[in-house]
Amino acid sequence: MKTLKIYDPAMCCSSGVCGPDVDTELVQLAGFLKNLDEAAVTVERYNLSQQPAAYTSGIIAETLKEKGTAALPLVLVDDEVVSTGSYPDLATLACLLGTSGVSLDVPDCSGCSGCC
């Protein structure tokens, strides 16, 4: 089973639909995460403003000490950092997780080059 951990910057919610402007990237990511097979991928998502303790140890704390909050969002797959400072695109994330059947027009990972 794969594990995906997302350490978001401080924000009011992770859905992307709060506040005056809708963040389409967060909306797409939320949809992607919702459609993941829970038997194949464990998702842990943290928000700096709501769960600051999650940012105080290990690679997360080291990265924040080195790069500051510009390193957020920080995305890990199986405890390996795969992205800092931005969310990976959904096709890359699907490849890294081995989840080619996820909706949102994420392409099949079988012919992926450079993302897996």
N, C-alpha and C positions, 0 to 999 in steps of 0.2 A: 504494500500500500504506500502510495506517495503522500507526502505531507507538504502543504503549501502554507506558508506563514507570510502575512502581509502586515507590515508596520506602517500604518498611515500617519501622515502629519496630523497636527491638531486640526480638527474640523468638527462641525456640529453633528454630522452623520456621515455614514459611509455610502449612502445610496446615491448621492449626487443630486437629489431633488429638493434639497432644502435651501433656503436663502432666495435671493432675487433672481439668480441665474442657474439654470440646470447645467450640470457638468456632464456632458454626454459620455465622456470617457469613464466616469465613475458609474453611470447608469449601465453602460455596456459591461463593465467589469462585474457589477452586482448581478446582472442577468447571467453572465458566464458562470459565476460561482454558484448561483442557484441551480444551474443545470448540470453541475458536476455530479458524477455518481459517488454517493457517500461511501459506498463499499470500496471504491478505488482510490479516492483522494480525501484526506482529512484536511479541512481548511481551518486555520486559526487566523483571526484578523484582530488587530489591535489599533486603537485610536489614542494618540498621544494625549489628547485632552481628557479622555475618560479612563485610560489605563496606563498612567505614566510609569508604574512599577515594572511593566513589561519591557521597558526601554533601558533598564538600569544594569543589565548584566550581559556577559558574553559578547558575541560579535556585534550585537545591536549597540551596546554601550561603547564599544571600541570604535565603531564606524561613526557614531554621533560625536565622539570626542575628537576624531580626526577631521570630519567633514562638516560637523554641525547639522542643523535640521535640514540643510539643503540635500542631505542624503536620503531624506524621506520623500516619497514612500520607499521603503526597503522591502524587497521581496526575496524570500528564500524558498527553495524547493529541496526537500530532504536536508535541511539545515545548511545548504550551500547558497550563498548570495547569488542571485541571478539578475538583480536589477537594483540600482540605487538612483534616487533622484527622479524617477518616473516609473510608471507602470509599464511592464512589457506589453507589447501588442498581444491581442488574444490568440493569434495564430502561433506565435512563439510560446506563449504560456501553455496552449494545448499540446504543443510538441513536447515541451519540457515535462508535462504531466502524463504524456502518453494517452491523451483523451481525445482521440480524433472524432468521436461521435457527439461532441458537444455542439449545441445549436449556436445561433448567432452568426451563421455563415462562416464559422471557423473552418478552414480547409483541412482536409485529411492530412495527417502527419506522415503518412508512409513515404511520400516523395520529398520530404522536407530536407533542405540542405542548409547547414549552418546554424539551425536553431535547436537541434537535439544533441 
